[in-house]
C-alpha cells in the first residue's frame, strides 16, 4: 500500500474549506494523505474520508502554495471555472496529478458534500444549543467585518446600519447575532440583537460551525463564516464589493450572492444562473437590498423547494423587481411582474415538468422592464425544474439572438424560426401548460387579428386548467384593448376564466368535467 502523501496546508479558513472538499475528490481516486494544519483548522478536515489523517501543528511537510487562478478577464465561455481559486489548484504539487480542471472535474468538485455535524464534540454542541435555546426565531447571524483584505470585503458602517433597520422594520420576529470577534461592528441597543462577545463568548471554528448549523440564515461577506456555511444546510447571503464570488466560492442552491453592477455587470450576466446573483446598481450593495434579500430567504420559497431557496429568491427578484415596469406613457402602467408571478406559480404548482410555449422571442439584451425578457426568465425556471420552453419567432436574427441569451439553459429552451400562426396550427407536441402570446407589436396593423389567429390555433393545445396569457392587453374606455382585443372575448365566450387583467391578461382554460 502506498505511503500517505504529506501536505502542509497553513492557509485561512475559507481556503481550508475548499481544500477539504478537494481532498474528498482525491480520496475517491484512492489517494491517502496526512495533512498538517493549524490546530484551530483541524476540525475542517474531519469528514474528508478515511484516506485523510490530520496532524495539527506537524512540521516538515511539503507546503501547498494554493495559488490564485487566472483573472475573470482571462477566461470566457465554458471555461469560467478556470477563474476559481480552488479549482485551479487541482494537481498542484505536492498533491498528486489527477488532471487539470475541466467540466467533468468541476462538476464533481461542486457536488462534494461534507458533513461535519457528526464530528462535533458533545461539549461544543451543548454550548451552542444552550445559547440558542431561548432566542426567538428566526435566528439570523450577521458577519459584516472580517480581517483579511478588509478594505475590499467589509460592509461599511452606514450600510450595516441600513441593514439593521431593514431587518427590524420588515422582519417582525427573530434574533440577530453579530459575529464580531474584534469589537468593530456597529452595535444596536435593542432586545432582538446579541453581540458575540458581549452576550456570549469567543468561539472556536467548531463552535462557529455549530452556531451556523443551528441558525436560520447567515448574512456575511467573503470571509470565514460564509465559507464555513457550505458544510451546513443553512441558507446564506453573501455580499461582495471588490472580490467576486466565482473566484472564491463554489456555487450552491442555498447561497445567494449580492454583487454591485458598476464593476462587474458583464460578469454578473455570465455567472448569474450558476451562482444565483442579484445585481445592485452602482459601486456597492446597499443595506436595504441586503435586508430585502434576507427577508425573502427567511420566507417559504415561492416557486421552488427549500433546498434551492437561493435560486428561488433570485427568481423572485427577477420577477418582482426587474420586470416591474411602472408607468409607460401618460396612462399606461406596466405591472407585468404580477402576471409573470402568476405564470411561474402555476407552472411550478403542477409538480411535474411543464411546457411553456411563447410567440415572439426576446429581442434586446437585459430587456426586463421594457418587454419582460420572458424567454430568459422562463427558460431559467425550466432549467431549474427539468421543464421545456419553446419560443417561436418569424425573424431569424431574433431567434439567433435569443439562443445566445438563453445558452445557459440550452437543454431546456428551443427557439423555433417560424410564423407563429402556422406553428400553432401545425403544433404536434404535448399539452401546453402556459401559452404566452407576444409576437406582433401593437404598433403594427392587424395585431389584434394576429393574436386572435394564434389563439384559435393554440387554445386547443393548452392543457385543461392551463393558462393563456396575452401581453400588451388592457382595459380602456370600458372594453379590452391591445393585442387581445379580439382574442379575449373569443376565449371568454368559450368558457375561459380571466384570472388577471392589468398590462397583460391571463385566462385559465376550463378543467375537464
Secondary structure per residue as TSV (DSSP state, phi and psi in degrees):
chain	resnum	aa	ss	phi	psi
A	1	X	-	360.0	135.2
A	2	X	-	-66.3	147.4
A	3	X	-	-66.7	145.1
A	4	X	-	-60.6	145.9
A	5	X	E	-81.1	127.2
A	6	X	E	-94.5	132.2
A	7	X	E	-139.5	130.9
A	8	X	E	-97.6	121.8
A	9	X	-	-127.4	88.3
A	10	X	-	-108.2	77.1
A	11	X	-	-128.3	179.6
A	12	X	-	-69.6	171.7
A	13	X	H	-59.4	-45.8
A	14	X	H	-60.8	-44.5
A	15	X	H	-62.9	-38.3
A	16	X	H	-62.6	-37.8
A	17	X	H	-57.7	-47.9
A	18	X	H	-79.8	-28.2
A	19	X	H	-65.2	-38.2
A	20	X	H	-60.4	-41.6
A	21	X	H	-66.5	-35.9
A	22	X	H	-63.2	-42.9
A	23	X	H	-57.0	-36.4
A	24	X	H	-62.3	-36.1
A	25	X	H	-66.5	-43.3
A	26	X	H	-63.7	-41.8
A	27	X	H	-64.4	-32.8
A	28	X	H	-60.7	-21.4
A	29	X	T	-98.6	10.6
A	30	X	T	92.5	3.1
A	31	X	-	-80.3	150.5
A	32	X	-	-125.6	154.4
A	33	X	E	-142.0	152.8
A	34	X	E	-117.0	123.3
A	35	X	E	-112.5	120.6
A	36	X	E	-93.0	131.3
A	37	X	E	-150.9	170.9
A	38	X	-	-62.9	140.1
A	39	X	G	-53.7	-36.4
A	40	X	G	-72.5	-11.9
A	41	X	G	-100.1	-5.1
A	42	X	G	-57.3	-36.1
A	43	X	G	-58.1	-31.7
A	44	X	G	-60.1	-30.0
A	45	X	G	-97.7	14.2
A	46	X	T	-70.1	-24.2
A	47	X	T	-115.9	19.9
A	48	X	S	-71.6	-18.6
A	49	X	-	127.4	167.6
A	50	X	T	-66.4	-12.9
A	51	X	T	-82.1	0.8
A	52	X	E	-119.1	122.4
A	53	X	E	-113.3	128.2
A	54	X	E	-96.8	131.0
A	55	X	E	-118.3	81.5
A	56	X	E	-58.8	129.4
A	57	X	T	77.3	1.4
A	58	X	-	-64.5	151.8
A	59	X	-	-122.8	165.6
A	60	X	S	85.8	0.7
A	61	X	-	-83.2	147.8
A	62	X	-	-59.3	135.3
A	63	X	B	-84.0	135.7
A	64	X	-	-91.8	121.3
A	65	X	-	-74.9	-28.5
A	66	X	-	49.8	66.3
A	67	X	-	-85.5	162.2
A	68	X	-	-73.8	154.2
A	69	X	-	-90.0	-169.6
A	70	X	-	-61.6	161.1
A	71	X	-	-75.3	166.4
A	72	X	G	-58.0	-32.7
A	73	X	G	-67.4	-19.0
A	74	X	G	-95.5	-1.6
A	75	X	-	-126.1	151.9
A	76	X	-	-145.7	169.1
A	77	X	G	53.0	-131.3
A	78	X	G	-78.3	3.8
A	79	X	G	-105.4	21.3
A	80	X	G	-60.2	-26.3
A	81	X	G	-68.5	-13.5
A	82	X	G	-65.9	-18.3
A	83	X	G	-83.9	-7.4
A	84	X	-	-77.4	126.5
A	85	X	T	-58.5	-47.9
A	86	X	T	-67.2	-41.3
A	87	X	G	-61.6	-37.4
A	88	X	G	-76.2	-4.8
A	89	X	G	-96.4	2.8
A	90	X	T	-62.9	139.6
A	91	X	T	66.5	13.2
A	92	X	-	-84.4	128.0
A	93	X	T	-55.0	143.1
A	94	X	T	-88.9	14.3
A	95	X	S	-74.3	151.1
A	96	X	-	-72.1	152.3
A	97	X	-	-74.9	120.0
A	98	X	-	-123.4	15.1
A	99	X	-	102.7	155.0
A	100	X	-	-79.4	161.1
A	101	X	-	-62.1	131.6
A	102	X	-	-141.1	-175.3
A	103	X	H	-61.2	-40.1
A	104	X	H	-66.2	-46.5
A	105	X	H	-67.2	-37.8
A	106	X	H	-61.7	-43.7
A	107	X	H	-63.3	-43.9
A	108	X	H	-62.1	-43.2
A	109	X	H	-60.2	-46.7
A	110	X	H	-65.8	-25.5
A	111	X	T	-87.8	-5.0
A	112	X	-	-65.3	131.4
A	113	X	-	-129.0	124.3
A	114	X	-	-114.6	141.3
A	115	X	-	-116.1	104.1
A	116	X	-	-85.5	-10.5
A	117	X	G	-62.5	-34.3
A	118	X	G	-76.9	-9.3
A	119	X	G	-103.2	2.5
A	120	X	S	-76.4	130.8
A	121	X	-	-64.8	144.3
A	122	X	H	-58.4	-38.8
A	123	X	H	-67.7	-33.6
A	124	X	H	-70.0	-41.4
A	125	X	H	-62.2	-45.1
A	126	X	H	-64.9	-39.0
A	127	X	H	-58.9	-47.8
A	128	X	H	-70.4	-40.8
A	129	X	H	-62.4	-36.7
A	130	X	H	-67.8	-37.9
A	131	X	H	-65.9	-42.8
A	132	X	H	-88.7	-9.7
A	133	X	T	-54.9	-41.6
A	134	X	T	-105.6	9.5
A	135	X	S	-83.1	127.3
A	136	X	-	-59.1	140.3
A	137	X	S	-92.6	155.7
A	138	X	S	-73.6	152.6
A	139	X	E	-99.0	115.3
A	140	X	E	-115.0	125.2
A	141	X	E	-98.4	134.9
A	142	X	E	-121.7	120.2
A	143	X	-	-123.3	98.7
A	144	X	-	-109.5	-6.9
A	145	X	-	-138.7	126.3
A	146	X	-	-113.4	-168.7
A	147	X	S	-105.9	-50.2
A	148	X	T	-73.7	132.4
A	149	X	T	46.9	47.8
A	150	X	G	-62.3	-29.7
A	151	X	G	-69.2	-16.8
A	152	X	G	-106.5	0.3
A	153	X	T	-126.2	-38.6
A	154	X	-	-69.6	149.5
A	155	X	-	-82.2	130.1
A	156	X	-	-69.9	162.6
A	157	X	H	-63.9	-38.9
A	158	X	H	-64.2	-43.0
A	159	X	H	-66.7	-36.2
A	160	X	H	-64.1	-43.7
A	161	X	H	-66.2	-36.3
A	162	X	H	-63.5	-37.3
A	163	X	H	-63.5	-47.0
A	164	X	H	-55.5	-46.2
A	165	X	H	-59.5	-46.1
A	166	X	H	-63.8	-42.5
A	167	X	H	-63.8	-43.5
A	168	X	H	-65.9	-37.3
A	169	X	H	-78.6	-31.8
A	170	X	H	-112.0	-9.7
A	171	X	-	-114.2	105.5
A	172	X	-	-68.9	-20.0
A	173	X	S	-143.9	171.7
A	174	X	-	117.5	172.6
A	175	X	E	-126.7	139.6
A	176	X	E	-115.2	119.2
A	177	X	E	-105.7	121.9
A	178	X	E	-87.1	110.5
A	179	X	-	-81.9	92.8
A	180	X	-	-136.4	106.6
A	181	X	S	-87.9	-5.8
A	182	X	S	-131.5	14.7
A	183	X	S	54.9	50.5
A	184	X	-	-118.3	-14.7
A	185	X	S	-89.5	155.2
A	186	X	-	-61.2	139.3
A	187	X	-	-107.9	162.2
A	188	X	-	-130.9	126.4
A	189	X	-	-82.8	84.5
A	190	X	S	-153.7	144.4
A	191	X	T	-65.4	-17.8
A	192	X	T	-92.6	-3.1
A	193	X	E	-104.9	141.8
A	194	X	E	-129.1	142.5
A	195	X	E	-109.2	135.3
A	196	X	I	-52.0	-49.6
A	197	X	I	-83.5	-39.4
A	198	X	I	-69.6	-35.5
A	199	X	I	-114.0	-4.3
A	200	X	I	-142.8	-108.9
A	201	X	-	-166.3	168.0
A	202	X	-	-68.9	134.6
A	203	X	-	-108.3	146.9
A	204	X	-	-78.5	174.7
A	205	X	H	-60.4	-45.2
A	206	X	H	-63.2	-40.2
A	207	X	H	-70.1	-35.6
A	208	X	H	-64.2	-43.1
A	209	X	H	-56.9	-47.0
A	210	X	H	-60.9	-37.8
A	211	X	H	-68.5	-42.7
A	212	X	H	-62.0	-40.4
A	213	X	H	-59.6	-34.6
A	214	X	H	-85.3	-14.1
A	215	X	-	-80.4	165.8
A	216	X	S	-96.0	-20.3
A	217	X	E	-163.3	141.3
A	218	X	E	-114.4	125.1
A	219	X	E	-106.5	120.0
A	220	X	E	-146.1	-175.1
A	221	X	E	-120.8	-177.2
A	222	X	S	-71.9	78.6
A	223	X	S	-152.6	176.2
A	224	X	H	-46.5	-53.7
A	225	X	H	-57.3	-40.2
A	226	X	H	-63.1	-38.1
A	227	X	H	-73.2	-37.6
A	228	X	H	-62.7	-28.5
A	229	X	G	-61.8	-19.1
A	230	X	G	-61.5	-25.8
A	231	X	G	-76.9	-5.6
A	232	X	S	-117.8	174.0
A	233	X	S	-97.8	9.1
A	234	X	-	-74.3	126.4
A	235	X	-	-60.8	146.6
A	236	X	E	-134.6	150.9
A	237	X	E	-127.2	116.4
A	238	X	E	-116.0	128.6
A	239	X	E	-104.2	136.6
A	240	X	-	-120.7	152.7
A	241	X	S	-130.0	-66.4
A	242	X	S	-109.1	-35.4
A	243	X	S	-78.2	172.1
A	244	X	-	-132.7	137.6
A	245	X	H	-59.1	-39.1
A	246	X	H	-68.8	-15.0
A	247	X	H	-84.8	-26.5
A	248	X	H	-123.2	-8.0
A	249	X	-	-134.3	165.3
A	250	X	-	-98.7	148.4
A	251	X	-	-67.8	151.6
A	252	X	-	-156.5	135.6
A	253	X	T	-69.6	-10.1
A	254	X	T	-103.0	1.4
A	255	X	E	-114.3	120.8
A	256	X	E	-104.5	137.2
A	257	X	E	-116.3	133.7
A	258	X	E	-108.3	123.0
A	259	X	E	-132.9	137.3
A	260	X	E	-69.9	150.7
A	261	X	H	-79.1	-42.9
A	262	X	H	-54.5	-50.2
A	263	X	H	-85.3	-14.7
A	264	X	H	-130.9	12.9
A	265	X	H	-54.8	-48.0
A	266	X	H	-67.8	-27.7
A	267	X	H	-77.7	-33.8
A	268	X	H	-59.3	-40.5
A	269	X	H	-63.8	-40.7
A	270	X	H	-69.2	-41.5
A	271	X	H	-94.9	-8.0
A	272	X	H	-53.8	-46.0
A	273	X	H	-65.3	-37.9
A	274	X	H	-83.2	-41.1
A	275	X	H	-99.3	1.1
A	276	X	T	54.0	66.1
A	277	X	E	-94.2	141.8
A	278	X	E	-116.2	128.9
A	279	X	E	-96.6	132.0
A	280	X	E	-102.7	138.5
A	281	X	S	-63.9	144.3
A	282	X	S	91.2	-157.5
A	283	X	S	-92.9	-21.7
A	284	X	S	-135.6	165.5
A	285	X	-	-94.5	118.8
A	286	X	-	-72.6	151.4
A	287	X	H	-60.6	-34.7
A	288	X	H	-64.8	-37.0
A	289	X	H	-68.1	-38.9
A	290	X	H	-61.4	-44.5
A	291	X	H	-63.2	-41.5
A	292	X	H	-62.4	-46.0
A	293	X	H	-63.6	-39.1
A	294	X	H	-61.9	-44.6
A	295	X	H	-61.6	-38.8
A	296	X	H	-65.7	-39.9
A	297	X	H	-64.8	-26.3
A	298	X	H	-86.2	-14.2
A	299	X	S	-86.3	163.1
A	300	X	-	-59.8	147.3
A	301	X	-	-61.8	150.3
A	302	X	S	-95.7	-32.5
A	303	X	S	-122.7	-35.3
A	304	X	S	-112.6	-170.6
A	305	X	-	-93.1	170.8
A	306	X	G	-65.5	-23.8
A	307	X	G	-71.4	-11.0
A	308	X	G	-125.3	43.7
A	309	X	H	-65.0	-34.2
A	310	X	H	-66.7	-42.5
A	311	X	H	-61.9	-38.7
A	312	X	H	-63.8	-45.8
A	313	X	H	-66.8	-35.9
A	314	X	H	-61.3	-43.5
A	315	X	H	-62.8	-41.2
A	316	X	H	-57.8	-44.6
A	317	X	H	-64.0	-43.8
A	318	X	I	-59.6	-44.1
A	319	X	I	-75.9	-51.7
A	320	X	I	-75.6	-30.4
A	321	X	I	-105.5	-51.3
A	322	X	I	-75.0	-36.5
A	323	X	T	-90.3	5.0
A	324	X	-	-81.2	95.4
A	325	X	-	-78.5	-33.5
A	326	X	E	76.9	-153.8
A	327	X	E	-65.1	135.2
A	328	X	E	-132.9	114.4
A	329	X	T	76.1	-164.1
A	330	X	T	-82.1	-27.5
A	331	X	T	-135.4	10.1
A	332	X	E	-102.7	148.5
A	333	X	E	-134.4	118.1
A	334	X	E	-89.5	101.1
A	335	X	-	-113.0	42.7
A	336	X	H	-56.4	-25.4
A	337	X	H	-60.4	-30.3
A	338	X	H	-72.6	-42.6
A	339	X	H	-72.3	-33.8
A	340	X	H	-64.9	-38.6
A	341	X	H	-63.1	-40.8
A	342	X	H	-60.7	-44.3
A	343	X	H	-62.6	-49.1
A	344	X	H	-62.1	-41.1
A	345	X	H	-67.4	-37.8
A	346	X	H	-62.6	-48.7
A	347	X	H	-64.2	-42.1
A	348	X	H	-79.7	-17.2
A	349	X	H	-76.0	-12.5
A	350	X	T	-67.6	-25.4
A	351	X	S	73.5	20.9
A	352	X	S	-156.4	168.5
A	353	X	-	-59.8	137.0
A	354	X	-	-105.9	166.3
A	355	X	E	-124.1	120.3
A	356	X	E	-115.9	122.4
A	357	X	E	-117.8	128.5
A	358	X	E	-125.7	148.8
A	359	X	E	-110.3	126.1
A	360	X	S	94.3	105.2
A	361	X	-	-93.3	174.4
A	362	X	-	-66.6	146.7
A	363	X	-	-133.7	-1.5
A	364	X	S	-142.1	142.5
A	365	X	T	-67.3	130.4
A	366	X	T	55.0	36.7
A	367	X	-	-88.0	64.3
A	368	X	T	-73.4	-50.9
A	369	X	T	-78.8	-31.4
A	370	X	T	-72.3	-61.6
A	371	X	T	-116.1	-6.1
A	372	X	-	102.4	-19.0
A	373	X	-	52.9	41.5
A	374	X	H	-65.8	-38.8
A	375	X	H	-60.8	-42.0
A	376	X	H	-67.3	-49.0
A	377	X	H	-59.2	-53.0
A	378	X	H	-78.0	-20.5
A	379	X	H	-65.4	-41.3
A	380	X	H	-67.1	-40.9
A	381	X	H	-60.1	-41.4
A	382	X	H	-64.5	-40.8
A	383	X	H	-61.3	-39.3
A	384	X	H	-75.7	-18.7
A	385	X	H	-118.7	7.6
A	386	X	T	67.8	34.5
A	387	X	-	-110.6	-167.2
A	388	X	E	-137.0	133.6
A	389	X	E	-118.4	131.2
A	390	X	E	-119.3	120.5
A	391	X	E	-116.6	124.2
A	392	X	E	-113.8	130.2
A	393	X	E	-149.5	142.0
A	394	X	S	-79.5	-18.6
A	395	X	-	-91.7	115.0
A	396	X	H	-59.3	-35.8
A	397	X	H	-67.3	-36.2
A	398	X	H	-66.1	-38.6
A	399	X	H	-62.7	-43.7
A	400	X	H	-62.6	-42.0
A	401	X	H	-62.2	-45.8
A	402	X	H	-63.6	-36.7
A	403	X	H	-63.9	-39.2
A	404	X	H	-65.7	-45.7
A	405	X	H	-65.6	-32.3
A	406	X	T	-101.4	15.4
A	407	X	G	-57.6	-31.7
A	408	X	G	-62.6	-18.2
A	409	X	G	-117.1	28.7
A	410	X	T	-54.6	-36.1
A	411	X	T	-71.5	-12.2
A	412	X	T	-112.9	-9.6
A	413	X	E	-122.1	127.0
A	414	X	E	-115.4	125.0
A	415	X	E	-107.0	119.8
A	416	X	E	-111.6	118.7
A	417	X	E	-79.2	108.0
A	418	X	S	-166.4	155.2
A	419	X	-	-65.9	129.4
A	420	X	H	-65.3	-38.6
A	421	X	H	-64.8	-44.6
A	422	X	H	-63.6	-40.7
A	423	X	H	-61.4	-47.6
A	424	X	H	-69.5	-32.7
A	425	X	H	-62.9	-39.8
A	426	X	T	-99.6	9.6
A	427	X	-	-56.7	132.8
A	428	X	-	-131.1	12.2
A	429	X	S	-80.6	-172.0
A	430	X	S	-76.0	-179.7
A	431	X	-	-57.6	142.2
A	432	X	E	-94.5	126.4
A	433	X	E	-82.4	-33.8
A	434	X	E	-142.7	126.7
A	435	X	E	-107.1	120.5
A	436	X	E	-115.7	116.8
A	437	X	E	-104.5	118.5
A	438	X	-	-157.0	47.2
A	439	X	-	-96.7	-53.5
A	440	X	S	-101.0	122.7
A	441	X	-	-61.6	152.2
A	442	X	T	-69.6	-11.9
A	443	X	T	-81.4	-7.7
A	444	X	S	-94.5	135.7
A	445	X	T	-59.6	142.0
A	446	X	T	79.8	15.7
A	447	X	H	-64.9	-36.6
A	448	X	H	-69.9	-39.6
A	449	X	H	-64.7	-38.5
A	450	X	H	-64.8	-43.9
A	451	X	H	-64.5	-35.2
A	452	X	H	-64.8	-41.6
A	453	X	H	-64.0	-42.4
A	454	X	H	-60.0	-42.9
A	455	X	H	-64.6	-45.7
A	456	X	H	-58.5	-40.4
A	457	X	H	-84.0	-30.1
A	458	X	H	-87.3	-34.3
A	459	X	G	-55.7	-39.9
A	460	X	G	-62.0	-22.4
A	461	X	G	-90.2	-8.2
A	462	X	E	-73.7	135.1
A	463	X	E	-64.3	147.6
A	464	X	E	-53.9	130.5
A	465	X	E	82.5	-1.4
A	466	X	E	-79.5	174.2
A	467	X	E	-111.0	147.8
A	468	X	E	-126.3	120.9
A	469	X	E	-121.3	133.4
A	470	X	E	-119.5	125.1
A	471	X	S	-75.9	161.5
A	472	X	S	50.4	49.0
A	473	X	E	-133.1	121.4
A	474	X	E	-148.0	169.8
A	475	X	E	-89.3	135.6
A	476	X	E	-151.3	128.8
A	477	X	T	55.0	40.6
A	478	X	T	81.5	7.5
A	479	X	E	-144.5	172.8
A	480	X	E	-81.3	130.7
A	481	X	E	-126.6	166.0
A	482	X	E	93.6	-155.7
A	483	X	T	-60.5	-35.5
A	484	X	T	-92.4	15.4
A	485	X	T	-55.8	-36.9
A	486	X	T	-97.7	-34.0
A	487	X	H	-70.1	-37.6
A	488	X	H	-64.9	-49.2
A	489	X	H	-58.2	-36.7
A	490	X	H	-63.7	-42.6
A	491	X	H	-68.7	-43.3
A	492	X	H	-61.6	-39.8
A	493	X	H	-64.3	-26.7
A	494	X	T	-88.2	5.7
A	495	X	T	96.8	7.2
A	496	X	-	-74.9	147.6
A	497	X	E	-103.6	131.0
A	498	X	E	-77.7	119.0
A	499	X	E	-95.7	-30.6
A	500	X	E	-150.6	137.2
A	501	X	E	-138.2	112.4
A	502	X	S	-150.7	-121.2
A	503	X	S	-72.3	-28.1
A	504	X	S	-120.1	164.6
A	505	X	E	-123.9	135.0
A	506	X	E	-121.6	129.8
A	507	X	E	-125.9	147.8
A	508	X	E	-109.5	133.6
A	509	X	-	-72.1	140.7
A	510	X	-	-58.8	138.0
A	511	X	-	-69.5	165.4
A	512	X	-	-65.1	144.1
A	513	X	-	-64.3	360.0
